[in-house]
Amino acid sequence: MIKHFRIHGDNIVECERLFNLISKSIQIQKAERYFLSPACPSVKVTTTDSDILFFEYFPGFNKNTSDRWTSNIFQILKDNGSFLNETPDVLLTEKTDTGEKILIAIEFCSALQAGNQAWQRSGRAYSTARANICPYLYIIDFVKYELDENRNRKALRFPNVAIPYSYYNASKHWKYPAIQVYFKSEEFQPSFDSSLQNFDTSLFGENDVYSLLYGLIYNTDVTPIYSSLITKSLKIMDYMATSSSPNSYTKEDWSSIQNDYSGDIIAFSMQNNRFPFTKKIAKKSITGRNKDFANLATKYSIGIASKDLPFGLIPYYNKIAFTNELLTLYPEMNEEFYTKLATQGNLIICIFKGFKPHGDDARPDRGILPLIAMLFSESTEILTFVYGETLKSTIQKLDQNILSLSGENGLWSAIVSLSDFIILDAPKIPKVVGAPNIVRLIPNSDNKAFSLSVKKQATDMFISPYPTHYTENDVDTFIHTIFNYIIPNAFEGFCNPPGGDWSGISLINSINPAVGTEFRWLTLPRVSDSKRPDHITILFNLFEKPLIICTESKELSRNLEKNIGPALTKYIYDLLSYRPSVERPLNSNIWTISTSTIVMSDFICASIGCFFAPPSFDLSTIANKCNCDVLMGFAIDYSSTPPCKVQIEGFSDIGNTLAHYLKDMIRLRKSPINIFDII
C-alpha cells in the first residue's frame, strides 16, 4: 500500500512534533528524508508491513503573510464555518484524487496553564472544531509549576476547570470532538511532589493519540478512541477541581452539572448562586466609567465557575433592572441597543481590557469569548465590555465598517463574531491629557448572526510545494535540517522559529553524549539585555569541550540586530545562573527533578547569524554590526542542483574553526536531505 500525507505546520518544529507522534503509532522499518522542494522537507516511510507512506512537511502557514503558498489550507476550514483569525499548530492531511482531506488538527502546549493563558487557545479550538470536518486535539504537558522570582517552584498550577469542561460541552454538538489531551511532562514527579502520588497515570493520553493517528492513517474506526480520550479528560478535570472553595465550583458542583443538569451550567448557576461575578480592575486601568460598570455587573450578577473568570451571568429576572441602570450610566445608549437588551432572557457579561498600552491586542483575550461559546452555546446572549487603550485608527474602522475591522484583527474578530452587544469605554491612543474616554455602545446581534452562519461551497485544493516567496521560516528549516540530519555529533537543544514553543532548553555537558546527561530548563525566563536564540545546538567533537551554538535567524541580513552575537551568548550565561528544572541520563527516558549546577566553564560558546542573501553578498559587510562568530547566507536557485546555495564565513578564532567544519561536513554528506551547495 502506498499513501501520501501532508503535515501543514506553523513551522518546522510543529511538523516534526506531529511526525514524531506518527512514528510512534506505526512500525517503521526505514525512514528516508529528502526535500520535496526547498521549502518542504519530507519523509518516505517504509513500514514493517512493507507499506510506503510519504509525509510531506509544509512549514509556515499563510499566517503572517497571506500569500506564502498559492492556496491556503485553512480555506477548507473557513468554507465549513471556521471564522475566527485563529488556527491550530498543525494539520495532517491526506492526498486524494480531488485534493487534500484534513484528517486532524492539533495544538501543542508546554506552557503553564494558569490565568488567561489557560483560555488563550480556546479560539483555535472553537473555530477549528465547529467546521465539523476533523477532530481537534489540544495536547498539554501535565504538570507545570508556577515559579518565584528566583525560578524556584512555588506550586502546581492548573487551569480553571471551566476550560477543559468547555471542550467536553461543545463537543456534544459536533460531529468530531475537540479534546484536551494530557501528556506526561518532565516535571511529573510523584516522588518529588506528594500531591501527585494519587494521580492515575493511566489517564495520560499518549497511547490513545498514537492509536488515533494510526486509525486516521489506515482509515479504521476511531470512535472508541475518542470516547477513551474524553473519559480521561473528564477524570483529569475531576482531579483538578477543588473539594471545597467559596470562590469556585467544587468537584461535587461539576459532577452535579454533568449528571443532574445535563451539562447546563447556566441552570446550575441560577439554581445554586454560589457567588457574585466580581471583575477586578487594576487601579492604574480605571478610566471612564469602567469601574462603575463592573460594580453594576456585580450588583445584578451570578458568578459562574470561578470568581477569577472575567464573565458572569445576569439572570433573566435581573436583566431589565440592569438595563435601566445601564442606561443611567450610559445615557448615550441608543434606542436599538436599549430595546434589544431590555428583554427577559439570560445575559452573559464579559469584561476585559483586551488591548495593551500601545493598542496591540492582548493575545490571550482572543480566547475568552470562544470559551464562553463553548462553555454555554453559540446562541447564548453576550454583552462584551472592553476598556483597554484603543488606537484612533481602530475607532475609525469601528465606526466605518465593523466587519472589516473584524477581518483584520484577531481580538475584534472574536468580539464582533460572538457578542450580541459591545460596549467600548477606553482611552484613545495617542493619549491627550484630560481627554474623555471613547465610548461606543453597539447592538451587534446581526453581525454575530452573520458571522456564525457564513458557509461556502467547500473548495478542493492541493497546495503546491513551491512557495511564492521564502521567509524566515525557511531559514529556520534549513538550520534545523543542517544540524539534525547533516552535521554529525550535534544535539538540538532548542528550536524556536516564528510561532514556536520556547518552553524548554536542553544542554548536554559531556564531550561524549553517549554517556552524558541532558539538563533541561523549563518555563524559560524573560530576557532583558540578552537575546533568546532562535536555535541552540551542542556540537561535541570540534573542541575540547562541548560547543554551544546560539543561532539567530532572520529573513534578511539587515534584520539582524546590532551586537546580536554577544547578546545571544549572554543568554546562555544568564540561563546557567539558574539550576536546571529536570535532568535525565541520555540512555534513559526517565526524568528527575534536577539538583545539579551547570557552569559555563564546562562549555565553549559561539554565535551564528543566518539569513537569505544572494551569492554575491559580502558577509563581511555586516560582520562588525552584528558581531557574530559565524554568518550564514542562503540563496535558492531552482535551476541548479543542489538548489540551495550557502555562504558560511567565520569572524573570530572559534568562528573560523566552526565555519570550516560546517562547510566540510555539508560538502561531504551525500544524502537526499542535503540540498545545500557551499559557495
C-alpha positions as a printed Julia matrix, in Angstrom:
679×3 Matrix{Float64}:
   0.0    0.0     0.0
   1.23   3.5    -0.85
  -0.26   6.61    0.77
   0.65  10.28    0.68
   0.15  12.6     3.64
   0.97  16.21    4.31
   1.81  17.98    7.55
   0.95  21.67    7.46
   2.56  23.32   10.47
   3.17  26.71   11.99
   6.85  25.96   11.5
   9.33  23.1    11.19
   9.06  22.31   14.93
   5.32  21.62   14.77
   5.75  19.5    11.64
   8.41  17.41   13.36
   6.36  17.09   16.55
   3.46  15.57   14.66
   5.73  13.25   12.68
   7.37  12.1    15.93
   3.91  11.14   17.23
   3.17   9.35   13.96
   6.49   7.48   14.16
   5.34   6.03   17.49
   1.98   4.98   16.06
   3.27   2.87   13.16
   6.01   0.26   12.92
   8.75   1.89   10.85
  11.36  -0.24    9.12
  13.08   2.62    7.29
  12.68   6.4     7.14
  14.33   8.31    4.29
  14.46  12.1     4.48
  14.52  14.37    1.45
  13.19  17.73    0.25
  10.05  17.85   -1.88
  11.05  21.45   -2.63
  13.47  23.81   -0.86
  10.56  24.79    1.41
   9.25  21.29    2.13
  11.29  18.66    3.98
   9.71  15.23    3.64
   9.99  11.66    4.89
   9.41   8.44    2.99
   8.47   5.72    5.48
   8.62   2.0     4.84
   6.69   0.1     7.5
   7.39  -3.41    8.75
   4.38  -4.5     6.67
   6.05  -3.01    3.56
   3.61  -0.12    3.28
   5.07   3.04    1.74
   3.91   6.23    3.46
   5.02   9.69    2.38
   4.87  12.61    4.84
   5.48  15.99    3.24
   6.07  18.98    5.52
   4.65  22.43    4.76
   6.16  24.65    7.49
   4.91  28.22    7.67
   1.14  28.55    7.28
  -0.33  31.53    5.42
  -0.43  33.42    8.7
   1.83  36.45    8.83
   1.68  36.73    5.05
  -1.42  35.6     3.19
   0.4   34.62    0.03
   3.3   32.36    1.05
   1.52  29.42   -0.57
  -0.58  29.85   -3.68
  -3.52  28.27   -1.83
  -4.44  28.45    1.84
  -5.15  25.1     3.5
  -7.26  26.91    6.1
  -9.75  27.85    3.41
 -11.11  24.32    3.72
 -11.92  25.04    7.37
 -13.28  28.52    6.62
 -15.57  27.18    3.91
 -17.08  24.91    6.54
 -17.67  27.56    9.19
 -14.3   28.33   10.82
 -14.48  32.11   11.01
 -12.01  33.4    13.62
  -8.46  34.53   12.86
  -7.18  31.61   14.92
  -5.51  28.48   13.61
  -4.08  25.3    15.18
  -0.37  24.46   15.27
  -0.59  21.67   12.74
  -2.92  19.91   10.3
  -2.49  16.37    8.97
  -3.98  15.91    5.51
  -4.18  13.02    3.08
  -3.77  13.48   -0.65
  -6.83  12.24   -2.57
  -7.9   12.3    -6.19
  -9.64  15.65   -5.66
  -7.25  17.4    -3.29
  -6.25  17.28    0.36
  -8.52  15.88    3.05
  -7.91  17.21    6.57
  -7.64  14.27    8.99
  -6.85  16.02   12.27
  -5.93  19.39   13.75
  -3.6   19.6    16.76
  -2.49  22.34   19.13
   0.54  21.7    21.33
   1.13  23.49   24.62
   4.03  23.17   27.03
   3.3   26.47   28.78
   1.89  26.94   32.26
  -1.91  26.62   32.17
  -2.74  29.48   34.51
  -4.54  32.81   34.35
  -5.65  33.99   30.94
  -3.06  31.72   29.29
  -5.41  28.84   30.09
  -8.02  30.06   27.62
  -5.68  31.68   25.09
  -6.13  28.76   22.69
  -9.88  28.39   23.07
 -10.38  30.4    19.9
  -8.27  27.95   17.92
 -10.19  25.0    19.31
 -13.62  26.55   18.8
 -13.03  27.95   15.33
 -11.41  24.76   14.02
 -13.76  22.25   15.62
 -17.01  23.99   14.63
 -16.07  23.37   10.97
 -17.05  19.77   11.77
 -14.64  18.12    9.34
 -11.94  16.73   11.64
 -11.12  16.08   15.3
  -9.19  18.71   17.26
  -6.67  17.77   19.96
  -5.22  20.22   22.45
  -2.15  18.36   23.77
  -0.99  19.73   27.12
   2.14  18.84   29.08
   0.98  17.87   32.56
   2.13  19.12   35.1
   3.61  22.62   35.28
   4.75  24.75   38.21
   4.49  28.43   38.96
   7.93  29.85   39.7
   9.03  32.62   42.06
  11.34  35.49   41.06
  14.35  33.21   41.57
  12.82  30.48   39.41
  12.15  28.22   42.38
   8.98  26.13   42.22
   6.14  27.66   44.19
   3.17  25.42   43.45
   1.43  23.35   40.84
  -0.89  25.42   38.7
  -3.95  24.05   36.96
  -6.39  25.84   34.66
  -9.87  26.65   35.87
 -11.94  23.51   35.37
 -14.33  25.51   33.18
 -11.75  25.43   30.39
 -11.48  21.64   29.91
 -15.21  21.33   30.62
 -15.95  23.72   27.75
 -14.29  21.33   25.28
 -16.43  18.47   26.54
 -19.63  20.53   26.48
 -19.08  21.92   22.98
 -18.11  18.55   21.51
 -21.55  17.17   22.31
 -22.87  19.32   19.46
 -20.2   18.5    16.88
 -19.6   15.52   14.62
 -15.92  15.42   15.57
 -14.78  16.19   19.12
 -12.41  18.81   20.47
 -10.5   17.18   23.31
  -7.93  18.3    25.83
  -5.3   15.54   26.0
  -2.68  15.37   28.73
   0.84  14.1    28.12
   3.22  13.3    30.96
   5.64  16.21   31.35
   9.24  16.08   32.51
   8.21  17.61   35.85
   5.59  14.99   36.65
   7.47  13.57   39.65
   5.29  12.0    42.37
   8.41  11.22   44.4
   9.17  14.95   44.43
   5.62  16.25   44.91
   3.36  14.28   47.22
   0.25  15.93   45.73
   0.83  13.85   42.59
   1.12  10.48   44.31
  -2.57   9.65   43.93
  -2.76  10.7    40.27
  -3.77   7.85   37.99
  -1.07   7.78   35.28
  -3.32   5.69   33.02
  -5.13   8.98   32.31
  -2.24  10.25   30.24
  -3.23  10.21   26.57
  -0.06   9.37   24.64
  -1.07   5.81   23.72
  -4.58   6.89   22.71
  -3.13   9.57   20.43
  -0.81   7.01   18.82
  -3.81   4.75   18.22
  -5.88   7.63   16.87
  -3.18   8.63   14.38
  -2.82   5.02   13.27
  -6.57   4.77   12.76
  -6.7    8.0    10.74
  -3.76   6.94    8.58
  -5.19   3.48    7.91
  -8.86   4.54    7.91
 -10.04   2.32   10.77
 -12.81   3.05   13.27
 -11.51   5.58   15.82
 -14.78   6.19   17.68
 -13.71   4.16   20.75
 -10.5    6.2    20.93
 -12.49   9.43   21.05
 -14.54   8.0    23.91
 -11.41   6.97   25.79
  -9.8   10.39   25.42
 -12.97  12.21   26.51
 -13.32   9.97   29.57
  -9.71  10.59   30.55
 -10.12  14.34   30.11
 -13.16  14.34   32.39
 -11.32  12.37   35.05
  -8.37  14.76   34.98
 -10.85  17.62   35.2
 -12.2   15.99   38.35
  -8.64  15.69   39.68
  -8.0   19.41   39.11
 -11.27  20.53   40.73
 -11.16  21.64   44.32
 -13.04  19.77   47.02
 -14.13  22.9    48.83
 -13.95  26.57   47.87
 -16.12  29.64   48.44
 -14.92  31.22   45.18
 -15.13  28.42   42.62
 -17.18  25.35   41.79
 -16.13  22.17   43.56
 -15.81  18.58   42.41
 -19.35  17.99   43.58
 -20.62  21.02   41.66
 -19.08  19.87   38.39
 -20.42  16.38   38.93
 -23.88  17.81   39.51
 -23.66  19.95   36.36
 -22.88  16.87   34.28
 -25.29  14.44   35.89
 -28.17  16.44   37.4
 -28.3   19.37   34.99
 -27.36  17.56   31.76
 -24.44  19.92   31.28
 -26.5   23.11   31.64
 -24.1   25.25   33.64
 -26.39  28.32   33.47
 -29.28  26.41   35.04
 -26.95  25.15   37.78
 -25.6   28.64   38.42
 -29.06  30.17   38.73
 -30.28  27.41   40.99
 -27.28  27.48   43.34
 -25.93  31.06   43.11
 -22.59  30.26   44.74
 -21.05  33.76   44.47
 -21.49  37.05   42.56
 -19.49  37.92   39.49
 -16.73  40.33   40.54
 -14.41  41.74   37.9
 -11.31  43.3    39.43
  -9.92  46.26   37.51
  -6.41  47.36   38.44
  -6.2   50.88   39.85
  -3.96  52.02   37.0
  -6.55  50.77   34.48
  -9.58  52.58   35.95
 -10.7   55.09   33.33
 -14.0   56.46   32.14
 -16.89  54.51   33.65
 -15.33  51.03   33.61
 -15.23  50.67   37.4
 -18.87  51.79   37.67
 -19.86  49.27   35.01
 -18.02  46.47   36.82
 -19.86  47.37   40.04
 -23.17  47.41   38.19
 -22.48  43.97   36.76
 -21.65  42.66   40.23
 -24.9   44.11   41.62
 -27.11  42.11   39.26
 -24.96  39.09   38.5
 -24.34  35.5    39.44
 -20.81  34.15   39.27
 -20.06  31.17   37.05
 -17.41  28.52   37.73
 -14.97  30.87   39.48
 -14.56  34.44   40.65
 -11.31  34.51   38.68
 -13.11  34.3    35.34
 -13.9   37.62   33.58
 -17.53  36.8    32.89
 -20.74  36.3    34.84
 -24.46  35.8    34.38
 -27.21  38.42   34.54
 -30.24  36.15   35.07
 -33.4   36.93   33.16
 -35.18  38.26   36.24
 -32.5   40.94   36.79
 -31.96  41.9    33.19
 -34.45  44.76   32.75
 -33.36  46.39   36.02
 -29.75  46.03   34.9
 -30.57  47.57   31.51
 -32.34  50.56   33.06
 -29.44  51.26   35.39
 -27.01  50.81   32.49
 -28.96  53.5    30.61
 -28.45  55.83   33.56
 -24.71  55.09   33.5
 -24.53  55.46   29.7
 -27.25  57.92   28.63
 -25.74  57.91   25.11
 -27.23  54.42   24.64
 -29.41  54.43   21.52
 -32.94  53.05   21.32
 -31.98  49.93   19.36
 -29.4   48.95   21.98
 -31.88  49.5    24.82
 -34.79  47.71   23.13
 -32.77  44.62   22.27
 -31.13  44.42   25.69
 -34.25  45.06   27.78
 -35.7   41.59   27.29
 -36.28  38.8    29.77
 -33.51  36.46   28.74
 -30.3   35.38   30.41
 -27.28  37.52   29.57
 -23.58  36.77   29.91
 -21.48  39.82   30.8
 -17.82  39.61   29.72
 -15.35  42.31   30.8
 -11.74  42.52   29.71
  -9.07  45.1    28.94
  -8.22  43.45   25.65
  -5.65  45.94   24.4
  -2.2   46.84   25.64
  -0.92  50.4    26.23
   0.28  50.73   22.64
  -3.0   49.45   21.18
  -1.94  45.93   20.17
  -4.29  43.23   21.32
  -3.63  41.03   24.33
  -3.5   37.64   22.61
  -4.9   35.57   25.49
  -8.08  37.65   25.48
  -8.84  36.4    21.97
  -9.9   33.15   23.6
 -12.31  34.33   26.29
 -15.4   34.75   24.06
 -14.8   31.42   22.28
 -14.51  29.86   25.75
 -17.92  31.31   26.62
 -19.41  29.97   23.37
 -18.01  26.51   24.12
 -18.97  26.57   27.79
 -22.59  27.53   27.11
 -23.58  27.7    23.42
 -23.28  29.97   20.41
 -26.84  31.17   20.95
 -26.11  32.48   24.45
 -26.64  36.25   24.57
 -23.37  38.05   25.39
 -22.53  41.64   26.28
 -18.82  42.35   25.9
 -17.29  45.33   27.69
 -13.81  46.43   26.51
 -11.81  49.05   28.39
  -8.25  48.79   27.02
  -6.45  51.62   25.23
  -7.63  51.88   21.64
  -5.93  53.29   18.58
  -7.55  56.2    16.78
  -7.39  54.19   13.55
  -9.25  51.31   15.24
 -12.04  53.63   16.34
 -12.36  54.97   12.82
 -12.64  51.44   11.41
 -15.12  50.53   14.15
 -17.35  53.41   13.09
 -16.96  52.91    9.34
 -17.11  49.14    8.86
 -17.07  46.93   11.93
 -17.0   43.71    9.85
 -13.9   44.93    8.03
 -12.22  45.6    11.39
 -13.22  42.1    12.47
 -11.47  40.63    9.44
  -8.23  42.49   10.18
  -7.76  41.96   13.92
  -7.88  38.71   15.89
  -9.39  40.15   19.06
 -12.0   42.24   17.25
 -12.82  39.16   15.19
 -13.81  37.32   18.37
 -15.66  40.33   19.79
 -17.71  41.07   16.67
 -18.4   37.42   15.82
 -19.59  36.34   19.26
 -21.06  39.4    21.02
 -24.69  40.47   20.85
 -23.79  43.81   22.46
 -20.47  45.66   22.58
 -19.52  48.49   24.92
 -16.19  50.21   24.37
 -15.15  52.64   27.12
 -11.47  53.27   26.56
  -8.75  55.92   26.34
  -7.74  56.85   22.82
  -4.21  56.42   21.54
  -2.4   58.75   21.16
  -3.48  59.97   24.58
  -4.45  63.58   25.16
  -4.25  64.87   28.73
  -7.72  65.43   30.13
  -9.47  63.9    27.12
 -12.53  61.76   27.91
 -12.68  58.09   27.04
 -14.01  56.99   23.68
 -17.41  55.39   24.28
 -19.33  53.21   21.85
 -22.43  51.13   22.58
 -23.05  48.82   19.64
 -26.02  46.47   19.16
 -24.23  43.66   17.36
 -26.58  40.66   17.17
 -26.97  40.94   13.39
 -23.19  40.86   12.87
 -22.92  37.88   15.21
 -25.65  36.0    13.34
 -23.93  36.75   10.03
 -20.53  35.56   11.27
 -21.92  32.32   12.66
 -23.9   31.49    9.55
 -21.27  32.06    6.84
 -20.51  28.87    4.95
 -19.34  28.45    1.39
 -19.06  25.75   -1.17
 -16.13  23.69    0.09
 -13.01  24.24   -2.0
 -10.91  21.33   -3.24
  -7.28  22.25   -3.08
  -3.85  20.77   -3.47
  -1.09  23.01   -2.13
   1.93  23.47   -4.42
   5.18  22.67   -2.55
   6.82  25.7    -4.15
   6.02  28.84   -2.15
   5.55  32.23   -3.78
   8.48  33.52   -1.7
  10.83  32.33    1.03
  10.73  33.64    4.59
  12.4   33.36    7.97
  10.52  30.08    8.39
  12.66  28.58    5.63
  15.89  29.82    7.21
  14.81  28.03   10.41
  14.02  24.89    8.43
  17.49  24.95    6.88
  19.25  25.4    10.24
  17.15  22.63   11.8
  17.92  20.31    8.88
  21.65  21.03    8.82
  22.23  20.38   12.5
  19.84  17.44   12.83
  20.43  15.49    9.62
  23.7   16.62    8.05
  26.23  17.67   10.72
  27.33  14.63   12.79
  27.61  14.6    16.59
  25.21  17.52   17.04
  22.34  17.86   19.51
  19.45  20.29   19.04
  18.64  21.7    22.46
  16.21  24.37   21.32
  14.42  25.39   18.14
  12.22  28.47   18.17
  11.05  29.52   14.69
   8.19  32.03   14.29
   5.23  30.74   16.27
   7.41  28.16   18.01
   7.15  26.83   21.53
  10.01  28.18   23.63
   9.11  26.47   26.88
  12.28  24.43   27.29
  16.02  24.41   26.58
  18.25  21.34   26.88
  22.05  21.2    27.24
  24.49  18.31   27.48
  27.74  18.98   29.32
  29.69  15.86   28.35
  32.08  15.64   25.42
  30.77  12.09   24.97
  26.98  12.36   24.61
  26.61   8.58   24.69
  27.26   8.64   28.43
  26.17  12.19   29.14
  23.21  13.79   30.87
  20.57  16.03   29.35
  19.77  19.03   31.55
  16.56  20.88   30.75
  15.31  24.33   31.77
  11.51  24.7    31.63
   9.25  27.79   31.67
  12.06  29.92   30.31
  12.89  33.27   31.9
  12.03  36.5    30.15
  15.02  38.29   28.67
  16.34  41.78   29.3
  19.76  42.77   27.97
  20.4   39.34   26.46
  18.6   37.73   23.5
  16.99  34.31   23.48
  18.44  32.45   20.48
  16.23  31.01   17.77
  18.3   27.81   17.82
  20.62  26.27   20.39
  22.77  23.37   19.22
  25.51  21.42   21.01
  28.49  20.2    18.95
  30.62  17.56   20.64
  33.69  16.73   18.63
  35.14  20.03   17.46
  36.76  21.4    20.63
  37.96  20.01   23.95
  34.59  20.99   25.46
  31.04  20.85   24.07
  30.35  23.84   21.83
  27.04  25.66   22.41
  25.99  27.26   19.12
  23.46  30.08   19.52
  21.79  30.97   16.24
  19.68  33.96   15.27
  17.64  33.57   12.07
  16.19  36.39   10.01
  14.72  36.65    6.56
  17.25  39.32    5.5
  20.67  40.37    6.76
  19.51  43.89    7.54
  17.1   42.46   10.12
  19.96  41.24   12.34
  20.23  43.48   15.39
  23.38  45.36   16.33
  25.69  43.23   18.54
  23.31  40.3    18.33
  26.18  37.8    18.69
  27.2   38.79   22.25
  23.51  39.12   23.23
  22.88  35.51   22.15
  25.79  34.05   24.11
  24.93  36.17   27.15
  21.56  34.43   27.24
  23.38  31.14   27.9
  25.39  32.74   30.7
  22.15  34.09   32.2
  20.4   30.73   31.81
  23.19  28.86   33.6
  22.85  31.14   36.6
  19.72  29.1    37.34
  19.61  25.43   38.21
  18.09  23.15   35.52
  14.49  22.12   36.1
  14.98  18.43   35.28
  17.65  16.04   34.05
  17.97  12.55   32.62
  20.75  10.2    31.51
  20.87  10.13   27.71
  20.41   6.37   27.74
  17.13   6.73   29.66
  13.71   8.3    29.16
  13.21   8.86   32.88
  13.41  12.48   34.04
  14.15  13.55   37.61
  13.98  16.92   39.31
  17.45  18.38   38.92
  19.72  19.25   41.83
  22.73  19.86   39.59
  24.61  23.07   38.99
  25.8   23.61   35.42
  28.62  26.1    34.89
  29.72  27.97   31.81
  33.29  26.72   32.19
  32.02  23.3    31.03
  31.34  24.75   27.58
  32.58  26.88   24.74
  30.04  29.22   23.18
  29.64  30.61   19.65
  27.04  32.67   17.83
  25.68  32.38   14.28
  23.61  34.86   12.31
  21.79  33.42    9.3
  19.52  34.86    6.62
  18.73  34.88    2.9
  21.32  36.65    0.75
  22.34  36.43   -2.92
  25.6   34.57   -3.64
  27.24  37.9    -4.47
  26.54  39.32   -1.0
  29.7   40.05    1.02
  29.11  38.69    4.53
  31.94  40.78    5.93
  29.96  43.98    5.31
  27.72  43.24    8.3
  30.24  41.39   10.49
  31.12  44.4    12.63
  27.47  45.35   13.07
  26.2   42.03   14.45
  29.45  40.64   15.95
  28.56  37.02   15.33
  31.24  34.35   15.28
  29.79  32.92   12.07
  27.49  34.3     9.38
  25.48  32.12    7.0
  23.72  33.31    3.87
  21.21  31.15    1.95
  20.04  31.6    -1.65
  17.53  29.5    -3.6
  18.37  28.67   -7.21
  15.82  26.35   -8.84
  17.97  25.99  -11.95
  20.86  24.27  -10.18
  21.45  21.09   -8.22
  21.6   21.29   -5.25
  19.12  24.19   -5.22
  20.2   25.94   -2.0
  23.44  27.92   -2.17
  25.12  28.6     1.18
  27.85  31.02    2.2
  29.48  30.33    5.58
  32.21  32.59    6.97
  33.87  32.87   10.38
  34.74  36.17   12.04
  36.59  35.0    15.16
  39.02  32.22   16.03
  36.18  29.97   17.19
  34.06  31.12   14.28
  36.72  30.28   11.7
  37.1   26.75   13.07
  33.34  26.25   13.2
  32.77  27.68    9.71
  35.4   25.41    8.13
  33.91  22.38    9.9
  30.36  23.17    8.78
  31.44  23.68    5.18
  33.42  20.44    5.15
  30.58  18.4     6.64
  27.98  19.81    4.26
  30.23  19.11    1.27
  30.97  15.56    2.41
  27.47  14.46    3.39
  25.81  12.8     0.41
  22.1   12.44    1.15
  18.75  13.42   -0.4
  18.19  15.7     2.61
  21.35  17.65    1.78
  20.16  20.25   -0.71
  22.95  22.66    0.22
  25.81  23.7    -2.03
  28.68  25.6    -0.39
  29.84  28.66   -2.33
